[in-house]
Amino acid sequence: MHNPCHAGEILKQYLGETNISKAAKHLGITRVTLSRIINGKAGISAEMAVRLSILLNTTPQFWLNMQVNYDLWKALQKKHRDVIPLRQHTSR
């Protein structure tokens, strides 16, 4: 799996020249919340995916899939040394 971009990067492209305050108002959220998403400091929740899909005429799945791919990639970068695999039990 390659390094996927954060959904906020794509959202920034979708918004184009739209003022962040105006977009936040249309989404029913604060400017700070939208700024955190756009700057990759916060993820996109299911609720936010629905709001974005309405605002931008996309699907909620589009936003959630991007966020999940990013989150999974980030998780795979960690070592997880504290996880011990269960041994496979064979039938006798």
URBELFEN-V267926 format. One record per run of one state. SS is the DSSP state (H for helix, E for strand, C for the rest). FROM is the first residue (numbers start at 1). LEN is the number of residues. If there is no record, write none. Layout:
ss=<SS & SS>
from=<FROM & FROM>
len=<LEN & LEN>
//
This chain:
ss=<C & H & C & H & C & H & C & H & C & H & C>
from=<1 & 7 & 16 & 20 & 28 & 31 & 39 & 46 & 57 & 60 & 77>
len=<6 & 9 & 4 & 8 & 3 & 8 & 7 & 11 & 3 & 17 & 16>
//
